Amino acid sequence: MTDQKITKYFPDSEFKGLNHEKLKEHLQKVIHVYFDWLQSQEIPSKTKLICRTTDNGICCNDEQLPSYPRWLSKEAYEILKKEDVINFFQYLWNQGAIKRGYTGPNLTRRTWEISLLNEFIHAPLVNTLNTNAVENAIDQKEGPIVEINQNLYEKLINELVLRICNKNHRFIATCPLAWIKGKSGQEYKLTEEISLKIYTERERAIYLTKHHYKVSVANVHSSLSWSKAVLEITGYVNYDEGKGPDATKTKGEVAEEHFSSIIDCVKWAFFVAYKKNVQLLEGEVYYEDYLGGAFSPSGFLRREDISQGTTYIINNETLVLIKKLIFLILKYTTISEDIRQAMWHWGRSCHYNLSRDILLESIIGLEGLLVANAGETRYKFGLHGALFISPRFGSKEEIARKLRVAYDGRSSIAHGSKKKKRIKVHNDTREYLADAIYQIIELYEEEVLNPAENVSKQIEKIILKNINIRKNV
């Protein structure tokens, strides 16, 4: 029998914990050693499309840039003989840190060291150098390899320490939003991890250069020509492959769920704050590992195919409300299953052009909030909705009537109907769902409703408790 494949785990001892400062010191030394070695190598060049700003807009040209390899070359293995590198791996080994399983013949500790050298030293450093080379080309500067200063070291080291110690894989996602008017270069900090930026022409050039290989330049340019507003989301996936609640999902799938929910929440906050009946449009979402690795093979997500929208103009007063709404919706999508499901349906209702699809998703979202049990669903749907949907949509009687009509539309779509009635309320139903979500989180804040309990059952109890048909009883 030859080339028998077996699985081994390295290190072969239990994890004893890591000292952050000691780990940081080791990482700084190893990155210095690796950077010096990389500078001594002959780096091949490659052709890359570079976009630059001009007086007439943005132009794109092919240029030759250094091609830093994504993976370790065999020549890099000599680094493993350097004293600082030996000390780094010995520290990890002694502490039983970064355990990895490998399948194949002739597995040794060296297999583990090479894998970690690529993941935690080579890939992050090369990602930084490639990014710098692109930006230098855009700005028409000489010298693609820069001297790595202390600030750059700190940025890399701190992120590496978090990943090694806490298994926090940081990603950055960008999503164009249309149409938002604002001053070029303006940044709206919506939360610590979420920013809405009005890209400058240089930032647009960097964006187009960076992502042109994922889709055609025409498509990317089109998405940014809607607006220069781009939502930037920084998030962490606490991911230990094969373990925890997300064991059956990839890092990319976990990240996509996370930032998709955030995009929906931001669009909802604008929708509610401006009392619009047309949502912001979203373009292609690109996401990547902060350290240069891949979260998924594509790093690309497209959720919408809508071309029509409306314009949002941000002012200071509305911005305060938007931030409040984003804080509240992110808070309650975490602790309330009802709000999380309703937001999922609201987000889906924004992805469609067809009236029937918009209506269907909106009513399903509302039904989950308004109706606790089967039986007289249509009646309860109208009654419970009229209880707390905003009076700006009409009188309680009118809201109840509109909701019942919308529910009829939902039933005919879902179950089929011989009657060919034109559905005219799809935009209203999306507004009703957005408003219902807002009213419920306000009631959570006022402690009228409990986010840990079913919303529709609580509404039913409130109605029954307050029934009083006789004036003096």
C-alpha positions in Angstrom: 0.0 0.0 0.0 1.4 3.4 -1.0 0.5 7.0 -0.2 -1.8 5.9 2.6 -3.8 9.0 3.6 -4.3 9.6 7.3 -5.5 12.6 9.4 -3.4 14.2 12.0 -3.9 17.2 14.3 -1.2 19.6 15.2 -0.3 20.6 17.9 -1.0 17.4 19.8 -1.5 19.0 23.2 -4.3 20.8 24.9 -4.7 24.6 24.5 -3.1 26.4 27.4 -4.0 30.0 26.4 -2.0 32.8 24.9 -0.5 36.0 26.3 -1.6 38.8 23.9 1.5 40.9 24.5 3.9 38.0 24.0 2.1 36.9 20.9 2.2 40.4 19.5 5.9 40.6 20.1 6.5 37.3 18.2 4.3 38.4 15.3 6.1 41.7 14.9 9.5 39.9 14.6 8.2 37.3 12.1 6.6 39.9 9.9 9.8 41.9 9.9 11.8 38.8 8.9 9.3 37.8 6.2 9.1 41.4 4.7 12.9 41.6 4.5 13.0 38.3 2.7 10.2 39.3 0.3 12.0 42.5 -0.6 15.1 40.4 -1.6 13.1 38.3 -4.1 12.5 39.1 -7.7 8.8 39.7 -8.0 7.2 39.1 -11.4 4.7 41.6 -12.9 1.2 41.2 -14.2 -1.2 43.3 -16.3 -4.0 44.9 -14.2 -6.7 47.3 -15.2 -6.2 50.6 -13.4 -8.9 53.3 -13.1 -7.9 56.9 -12.6 -9.7 60.2 -12.3 -9.5 62.6 -15.2 -11.1 66.0 -16.0 -13.7 64.0 -18.0 -14.5 61.5 -15.3 -12.8 58.1 -14.8 -10.7 56.3 -17.4 -9.3 52.8 -17.3 -6.0 51.5 -18.7 -4.0 48.3 -18.5 -0.7 48.6 -16.5 2.1 46.4 -15.3 2.1 45.9 -11.5 4.1 43.6 -9.2 2.4 40.2 -8.8 2.9 39.2 -5.2 2.0 35.5 -4.9 -1.2 34.6 -3.0 0.4 31.4 -1.7 3.8 30.6 -0.2 6.4 29.6 -2.7 8.8 26.7 -1.9 11.6 29.2 -1.7 9.8 30.8 1.3 10.2 27.6 3.4 13.8 28.8 4.2 12.1 31.3 6.5 11.2 28.5 8.8 14.9 28.2 9.7 15.1 31.8 11.0 15.4 32.1 14.8 12.5 34.5 15.2 10.2 32.3 13.2 11.3 29.2 15.1 10.6 30.9 18.4 7.1 32.0 17.1 6.0 28.5 16.2 7.6 27.0 19.3 5.5 29.4 21.4 2.3 28.4 19.6 3.2 24.7 19.8 4.0 24.8 23.6 0.6 26.6 24.2 -1.3 24.1 22.0 -2.6 27.0 19.9 -4.1 27.1 16.4 -4.9 23.4 16.2 -5.3 22.2 12.7 -6.2 18.9 11.1 -4.5 17.6 7.9 -5.2 14.6 5.7 -2.5 13.1 3.5 0.7 11.1 3.6 3.9 12.1 5.5 2.3 14.6 7.8 4.6 16.3 10.2 4.8 19.5 12.3 6.3 21.2 9.3 3.0 20.8 7.5 1.3 22.8 10.3 4.1 25.5 10.3 3.9 26.0 6.5 0.1 26.3 6.6 0.2 28.9 9.4 3.0 30.8 7.8 0.8 31.2 4.7 -2.4 32.1 6.6 -1.1 34.5 9.3 2.1 36.0 7.8 2.3 35.7 4.0 -1.3 36.3 3.0 -1.9 39.4 5.2 1.4 41.0 4.2 0.9 40.3 0.5 -2.6 41.7 0.7 -1.2 45.0 2.1 1.5 45.2 -0.5 -0.9 44.5 -3.4 -3.4 47.1 -2.1 -0.6 49.6 -1.8 0.7 48.9 -5.3 -2.8 49.5 -6.8 -3.3 52.8 -4.9 0.2 54.0 -6.0 -0.7 53.2 -9.6 -4.0 55.1 -9.3 -2.1 58.1 -7.9 0.7 57.5 -10.4 3.3 57.2 -7.7 6.6 55.3 -8.0 7.6 52.4 -5.8 4.9 49.8 -5.3 6.7 48.2 -2.3 6.7 50.7 0.6 8.7 50.7 3.8 6.3 49.2 6.4 6.0 51.7 9.2 4.9 51.2 12.8 1.3 52.2 12.0 1.0 49.5 9.4 2.6 47.0 11.7 0.1 47.8 14.4 -2.9 47.5 12.0 -1.7 44.0 10.9 -0.6 42.8 14.3 -3.7 43.8 16.3 -5.9 42.0 13.7 -3.8 38.9 13.8 -3.8 38.8 17.6 -7.7 38.9 17.5 -7.9 36.2 15.0 -5.4 33.8 16.6 -6.8 34.3 20.2 -10.5 34.8 19.6 -11.0 33.2 16.1 -12.5 36.5 15.0 -12.4 36.6 11.2 -13.0 40.2 10.2 -14.6 41.1 6.9 -15.4 44.3 5.0 -18.5 44.5 2.8 -19.3 47.4 0.5 -22.8 48.0 -1.0 -23.7 51.0 -3.3 -27.0 52.6 -2.4 -29.1 54.7 -4.7 -30.1 57.4 -4.6 -28.6 59.4 -1.8 -27.5 63.0 -2.4 -24.6 64.4 -0.4 -21.3 66.2 -0.5 -18.4 64.3 -2.1 -16.2 62.9 0.6 -18.9 63.1 3.3 -19.0 60.1 5.7 -22.0 59.3 7.9 -21.0 57.1 10.8 -24.3 55.1 11.5 -22.7 52.8 14.1 -19.2 51.8 15.1 -19.2 49.2 12.3 -21.4 50.8 9.7 -20.6 53.9 7.6 -22.4 55.5 4.7 -19.9 57.3 2.5 -20.3 59.6 -0.5 -17.3 58.5 -2.5 -14.9 60.9 -4.0 -13.8 60.4 -7.6 -10.5 58.8 -6.3 -12.5 56.4 -4.0 -14.6 55.4 -7.0 -11.5 54.8 -9.0 -10.1 52.5 -6.3 -13.5 50.7 -6.0 -13.7 50.1 -9.8 -10.1 49.0 -10.0 -10.5 46.6 -7.1 -13.6 44.8 -8.3 -13.5 44.9 -12.1 -12.5 41.2 -12.3 -15.6 40.1 -10.4 -18.1 41.6 -12.9 -17.6 43.7 -16.0 -16.4 47.2 -15.6 -19.6 48.4 -17.3 -21.8 46.8 -14.6 -19.7 48.0 -11.7 -19.6 51.5 -13.2 -23.3 51.4 -13.7 -23.9 50.5 -10.0 -21.8 53.4 -8.9 -23.3 55.8 -11.5 -26.6 55.6 -9.5 -25.0 57.4 -6.7 -21.6 57.8 -5.0 -23.1 56.6 -1.7 -21.6 53.4 -0.6 -22.5 51.5 2.6 -19.4 50.1 4.2 -19.8 47.3 6.8 -17.1 45.9 9.0 -18.1 42.7 10.8 -16.6 39.7 12.5 -17.4 36.1 12.0 -16.4 34.1 15.2 -15.7 31.0 13.3 -14.1 27.7 14.3 -14.6 25.3 11.4 -16.6 22.3 12.4 -17.7 23.7 15.7 -20.4 25.8 17.2 -23.9 26.8 15.9 -22.6 27.6 12.4 -20.6 24.4 11.9 -22.6 23.4 8.8 -22.0 26.8 7.1 -18.9 28.3 5.5 -17.4 31.6 6.7 -18.8 33.2 3.6 -22.3 32.0 4.3 -22.2 33.3 7.9 -20.8 36.6 6.7 -23.5 37.0 4.0 -26.3 36.4 6.5 -24.7 39.0 8.8 -24.2 41.9 6.3 -27.4 41.1 4.4 -29.4 41.7 7.6 -27.5 45.0 8.2 -28.2 46.2 4.7 -31.9 45.5 5.2 -31.9 47.3 8.5 -30.2 50.4 7.1 -32.7 50.6 4.2 -35.6 50.1 6.6 -34.3 53.0 8.8 -34.2 55.3 5.8 -37.6 54.1 4.6 -39.2 54.8 8.0 -37.4 58.0 8.8 -38.4 59.6 5.5 -41.8 58.0 5.3 -41.1 56.9 1.8 -43.0 54.2 -0.1 -39.9 53.4 -2.3 -36.8 51.9 -0.7 -33.2 52.6 -1.4 -31.8 50.5 -4.2 -28.8 48.4 -3.5 -26.1 47.4 -5.9 -23.6 44.5 -5.9 -22.2 43.7 -2.5 -18.5 42.9 -2.4 -16.9 41.4 0.7 -13.5 40.2 1.6 -11.3 39.1 4.4 -9.6 42.1 6.1 -6.3 40.1 6.2 -6.4 39.1 2.5 -7.8 35.6 2.7 -11.0 34.6 1.0 -14.4 34.4 2.8 -15.9 32.7 -0.3 -14.8 31.8 -3.8 -16.7 34.8 -5.3 -16.7 37.4 -2.6 -19.7 38.8 -4.4 -23.5 38.9 -3.8 -26.3 40.4 -5.9 -29.7 40.6 -4.3 -31.7 43.1 -6.3 -32.5 43.7 -10.0 -34.5 46.9 -9.7 -33.7 50.0 -11.6 -36.3 52.5 -10.4 -36.1 54.4 -7.1 -36.4 57.7 -5.3 -33.9 60.2 -4.0 -33.0 60.6 -0.3 -31.3 63.8 0.9 -29.7 63.5 4.3 -29.9 66.4 6.8 -28.7 66.5 10.4 -32.1 66.2 12.0 -33.1 63.1 9.9 -29.6 61.6 10.5 -30.2 61.5 14.2 -33.4 59.6 13.7 -31.8 57.2 11.2 -29.1 56.4 13.7 -31.7 55.8 16.4 -33.7 53.5 14.2 -30.6 51.5 13.1 -29.6 51.1 16.8 -33.1 49.9 17.7 -33.6 47.5 14.8 -30.2 45.9 15.2 -30.9 45.5 18.9 -34.3 43.8 18.5 -33.4 41.6 15.5 -30.9 40.1 17.9 -33.3 39.4 20.7 -36.8 39.1 19.1 -37.4 36.2 16.7 -40.6 38.0 15.5 -38.8 41.2 14.5 -36.0 39.2 12.9 -38.5 37.2 10.7 -40.5 40.3 9.8 -37.3 42.2 8.8 -36.3 39.2 6.6 -39.7 39.4 4.7 -39.5 43.2 4.5 -36.0 42.9 3.0 -37.2 40.4 0.5 -40.2 42.6 -0.5 -37.6 45.2 -1.6 -35.9 42.9 -4.0 -38.8 42.4 -6.4 -40.3 44.3 -9.2 -43.6 42.4 -9.5 -46.6 43.7 -7.4 -47.6 40.1 -6.5 -44.2 39.3 -5.0 -44.0 42.6 -3.0 -47.5 42.0 -1.7 -46.9 38.4 -0.8 -43.7 39.0 1.2 -45.2 42.0 3.0 -48.3 40.2 4.1 -46.4 37.1 5.2 -44.2 39.4 7.3 -47.2 41.2 8.8 -49.1 38.0 9.4 -46.3 36.7 11.5 -46.6 39.8 13.7 -50.3 40.1 13.9 -51.9 36.7 14.0 -51.1 34.3 16.8 -53.3 31.3 15.9 -55.2 29.9 13.0 -58.9 30.7 12.7 -60.5 34.0 11.5 -57.1 35.0 10.3 -58.4 37.7 7.9 -60.5 39.3 10.7 -57.7 39.2 13.2 -55.2 40.5 10.7 -57.2 43.6 10.0 -58.2 44.2 13.7 -54.7 43.7 15.2 -53.0 45.7 12.5 -55.4 48.7 13.0 -54.5 48.5 16.7 -51.0 50.0 16.3 -50.2 50.9 12.7 -49.6 54.6 12.4 -52.7 56.9 12.0 -51.0 58.6 9.1 -52.3 55.7 7.0 -55.9 56.6 7.8 -58.5 55.9 10.4 -58.5 52.6 12.3 -61.5 51.5 10.3 -59.8 52.4 7.0 -56.5 50.7 8.0 -58.4 47.5 9.0 -60.3 47.5 5.7 -57.1 48.0 3.7 -55.4 45.2 5.5 -58.2 42.8 4.9 -58.2 43.7 1.2 -54.4 43.2 1.1 -54.9 39.8 2.9 -57.4 38.8 0.2 -54.8 39.7 -2.4 -52.2 37.6 -0.6 -54.7 34.6 -0.4 -55.6 34.8 -4.1 -51.9 34.8 -5.1 -50.8 32.1 -2.7 -53.8 29.8 -3.3 -54.8 30.7 -6.9 -57.9 32.5 -7.9 -60.1 32.5 -11.1 -60.8 36.2 -10.5 -58.3 38.5 -12.3 -58.2 41.4 -10.0 -55.5 44.0 -10.2 -53.6 44.4 -7.0 -53.1 48.1 -6.2 -51.9 48.0 -2.6 -48.4 46.5 -2.8 -46.6 49.7 -1.9 -49.0 50.3 1.0 -48.4 46.8 2.4 -44.6 47.3 2.4 -45.2 50.6 4.2 -47.5 48.8 6.7 -44.9 46.2 7.4 -42.2 48.7 7.9 -44.4 50.8 10.2 -45.6 47.8 12.2 -42.0 46.8 12.9 -41.3 50.4 14.1 -44.4 50.5 16.3 -43.5 47.1 17.9 -39.9 48.1 18.7 -41.2 51.3 20.2 -43.6 49.2 22.4 -40.6 47.1 23.3 -38.8 50.2 24.4 -41.8 51.4 26.5 -42.0 47.8 28.0 -45.6 47.4 26.8 -44.5 44.4 24.8 -41.8 41.8 25.8 -39.4 41.0 22.9 -38.8 37.5 24.4 -42.5 36.5 23.9 -44.6 36.1 20.8 -45.8 39.5 19.6 -49.2 38.5 18.1 -50.2 36.6 21.3 -49.4 39.7 23.4 -51.5 41.9 21.0 -54.4 39.5 21.4 -54.1 39.6 25.2 -54.1 43.4 25.2 -57.2 43.5 23.0 -59.1 41.1 25.3 -58.0 42.9 28.4 -59.3 46.2 27.1 -62.7 45.0 25.7 -65.4 47.1 27.3 -68.6 47.6 25.3 -70.6 49.2 28.1 -69.7 52.7 29.2 -70.1 52.3 32.9 -68.5 48.9 33.3 
